[in-house]
């Protein structure tokens, strides 16, 4: 066995270098200032309760598609992940691809929203946002782009109101909640959701965020902070890091009754796949999704495994069904350089091909 050689002079050099990096990094951190949430100019065009409907400002040089697209994001996190920074913005990419982009910002539910149901969110808020966009553009239907849980919501909405949806795009959207690789589904399968909601009312965002981080604890809670000293040296990298951290820990509480139905009906009983899902007075049948569908999934997604999204192919009623596979993860599909070059242009091309 070769003995380990430790030279005191090298150790001191490394410690000195580390200390200098840390000192400079802490100064960069102190000078960082406020981190903006979303970068593309936008206008609030409709408000109701905590919800705000935004329309993004398109580049003057781009000819917009006549049918707008409405982004429906998840309730769990904040939607500025789609517009994180100038060079990592799905919204900007869609605008450059000729889309007229609207987005629903759900805001921050409080105790007054404790009894909001999925019926309130989909047949209430989403439906009135769709009607507002149709009114503004003198249209009968618009395009929907649903992301993650918002994709599941968009599927349900399209099944209940197919006459209002021209084209449907789903991104990293769970459809089959009982695929073998769905770790989150395995965790929540035996949780007593009724007792949880009856006890807590709204579900704290911090609790849900802790759950998501523990799906990959070493990578999401350990390694990235060990690497921070190197990140702190570069102001641009530091700003990127802080933007992501701000989004990760900006977790709204969840309206109790909506959380109860979503976990029980989708994660525990898989009703969207089984065909016995009801929202309000509607029976949600994916066979009623007869408009063109573009289903986008991430190959290394740890939250929504590809099989959970690809299950949509055998369920929708449309013959115009397309899949787009992205070689990355659940977050990378919005913010990686590769995603910026491929995903928004592909969406724009797909929509334009359908008139």
N, C-alpha and C positions, 0 to 999 in steps of 0.2 A: 504493500500500500504506500502510495506517495504521500508524504506529509503535506498538509496545507501550509503554504508559505504566506505569511501576513507581514507586510512591510509597514512599519509605523509611519514612514514618510508618505506612502501612498494613501494610507487611511486618513492622515491629516489633510492631504490635498483634496481628497473626496469630500471630507467634512466641510472644508473651507468653501469648495465649489457649491456644495448643497446649501450652505448658509447664505452665500451670496445670491444664489438663485431664489431662495426663499424670501430674502429681504427685498429684492427687486420685485418679486411676484406679489408680495403683500402690498407694496406700494402701488402696483398696477391695479390690484384688487380695490384698494382704497379710492383710486381715481376713476373707477369704472362708471360710477353714476347710475342713473336710472336706465333700466333695460326696457325698450319699447315692446309693446305687445301688438304685433302686426305692423307692417311697413307700407303697404299699398294704400294710396288715398281711397277713401270710401265715404259714402253718404248714408246716414240712417234714413230709410224711406218709410218705415212702419215700426210702431212700438205697441206692445201689449203686455201688461204685467211686467215680468222680468225680461221678456224677450225683446230683442231688437233685430230687425231685418235690414241688412246692409246691401248696398249696390256699390261695386268697386268701379273705380274710374279706369276706363280703357285707354290705351295709347291712341293718340290722335291719328297715327298713321295706319292703324289696323281697321279693316272692314269687319264689323261685327256680324255674327250670325243672327238672323232675325228672331230666333227663338232662344230666350235666355236659359241659363242653367242655374238651378238653385242648389247650393251645397247644404246638405243636412248632416251636421256633425253629431258625434256622440254626446250624451249628457255628462259623461264621466269626466272628461277633460275639456279644456278651453279650445275653441276652434282656431286660434291664431297659430296653431301648429301648421296650418295650411298656408300661412303667410309669415313665416318665422323671421326671415331676413331677405334682403334684396336678391341675393344670389341663391336662396333656398326657399322658393315660394311657389307652391302649386297654383295659387291664385294668379300670380303674375304669369306663369306659364300658360294657363288657360286663357288669360286676356290676350297674350301674344299669339295664341292659336286662333283668335277670332271669336272667343266666347264672350257673351255678355253675362257677367258673373254676379249672382246674389248669394248671400250667406245668412243663415240663421245663427245668431248668438243667443244662447239660452239664458245667459246671465247666471246669477247665483241664487238658487232657491233658498227660501228661509221657512220659518215655521208656518207662515201663511200658505205655503204651497204643499203642506204635509199630505193633503188628500187629493192632489192632482193624480189622475190616472193616465194610462197610455191612451185612452180615448180622448182625454183632454189634450194631450200632446199632439196626437196624430190627426184626429178628426176635428180638433179645435185649432191649435196653434199652426201646425203645418198647413192645414187646409186653408186657413185664412191668409197665410203668407202666399200660397199658390194663387189664391183668388186675387190678392193685391197685385202680384206680378202680372197676371193675365189682364187685369184691368188697365194697368199702366201701359201695356203693349198691345192692347186690343186683340188678345189671343184667347183661344179656348183651352190650350194646354201648353205646358212648358217641359223642359228637360230637368230631370232630377239627378243629382250626384250625391249618393249617400256614402258616408265614411264610417267604418267600424260599426258600432251600435247604431249610428245614424244610417248606415246602409241597410241594416235590418229594419229600422223604422221606414225607410224609403220603399223597401220591398213590400212591407205591410200596407203602406199608403197606396202604392201602385196597384196592389191587389184589390183594395177597397174602392179606389177611385181611378180606374184605368182610363176613363174618359178625360182626365186632366193631365196625363203624363204622355209626352211625345216620345221621349227616349229615356231609358233608365241606365245609369252607370252606378255600379257598386264597387267600392274599394275596400279591401281587407275586411269583408263583411261575413260574419258568421251566419250560416244557414242551418247546417246540421251541427247541433251543439253536443252531440254524443259520439264524435269521432274519437278513435283510440288515443290520438296525440293531444287531445284538448285537456291540458293540465288544470286550467281554471275550472272546467266543468267537473272534473274528478274531485276537486277541492270542495266545491259548493254543493255537490249532489246530496249530501246528508245533513246540510245545515238547516236548522229550524228557522226558516225565514219569517214565519208568522210571529214567533216569539221575539226575534230580532227587531222587526219593524214595530210591533206592539210596544216594545220596551223603549226603543230609541226614537221613534217617530221618523224624522228624516235620518238618512244614513250619512255619517260624516265623511267628507271627501278624504280626510286623512286616513281613515280606516281602509277605504278602497285603494288608496295609493299605496299603503303599506302592503296590501295583498298583491298588487301588481308587481311591486319591486321584489317581493319574495319569490316570484316565479323564477327569477335569475339573480339570486342574492349576491353572489360573488361578483358578477359583472356589473350589476346595476347599483350595488351599495358598497362595494369594496374596491375593485380594481380601478375604477375611474377616479377615485379620490387619491389612490396611491400614485396615479400618474399626473396629479394636478400640478406638482412643482414644475414640470416641463411645460404644461399648458399656461401657467401663470407668467411665463417669460415672454410670451407673444401676446400683445394686446388684442389682436384680431381673434386669435384662438380663444383667448379668455372671454371676449365678448360672446363668441359662439357658444362656449361652454355655459356661460351665465344665462343666455337666452334659453337654452335647453333645460337648465336647472329650474328656471322660473316657470317654464311650462309644466315640467314634471310635478312640481309641488303646488301648482295653482289648480287645486282640485275642488270643484264645487260640491256641496252636499247634494244628496239625491232625494227627490221627493219620495216619501215613504211608500205610498201606494203604488207608484210607478215601479219602484225598485222591487216591491213584493211581486207584482205581476210578471215583470221581466225575468227575474230569477226563477220563479216557480214555473211559468209557462214555457220559457225558452231553455234555460240551463237544466232545470230538473226534469221537466216532462217533455221537452223537445217537440212542442206542439206545432211549431212552424213546419217541421218535416212530416209530422204525423197527420196533419190536416185537420186538427180539431181545435184550432186557435180562434178565439173570439175577442174582438176589441170593440167595446161599446155594443152597438146593435149589429155589427158586421161580423160575418164569418170570413176569416182570412184564408183564401184559397189561392195558392201560388199559380194555379192554372189560369187565373184571371189576369196574370201579368202577360199581356198579349202584345205589348209594345216592344220594340227592339231593346235588347239588354246587352251591355258590355260589362263583364264581370272581371275585375282586376284583383289579383291576389299576390302575396309576397311569398317567395319560396322558403325563406328562413323566418317566417312569422311565428313567434313563440306565444302570442296571444290568440291569434286566429289561424290555426294550422291550415295549409292550403286545401286539404280535403274537406274542411268545414265550409269553405267558400265554394269549392268546385261541385259540391252536392247540389247546387242550384240548377245545374244543367239539366237534370232529369225532372225538375219540378215545375218550371215556368211553362206557360202556355204558348209562348212565342216560338216561331220557327227561325227568327233572326236573333240568335244567341251567339255571342263571341266571348272568348276568354283571352285575357292578357296576363302573362306571367312575368313578374318582376324579380330579378335575382338579388333579393335583399330581405330586410326585415320589416317589422310592423311600422317602425318610425322612419326607417330609411326610404320607404316608398314616397314620403312627403319631402324629405330634406336632403337626400344624397344628391351629389352632382349627376350621377348616372340617371337617377329618377327625373331630374329636371330636364334632361335632354330627351327623355323617351316617353314618360307617362303623359304629361299634359299635351304634347303634340299628337300622341296617339289618340287621346280622347277627342281633340279637335277634329282630327281627320275622320274618325269614326262617325262623329255627329254630322259633319258636312256631307259625308257619303250618303247619309239618309235624308238629305234635303233640308 
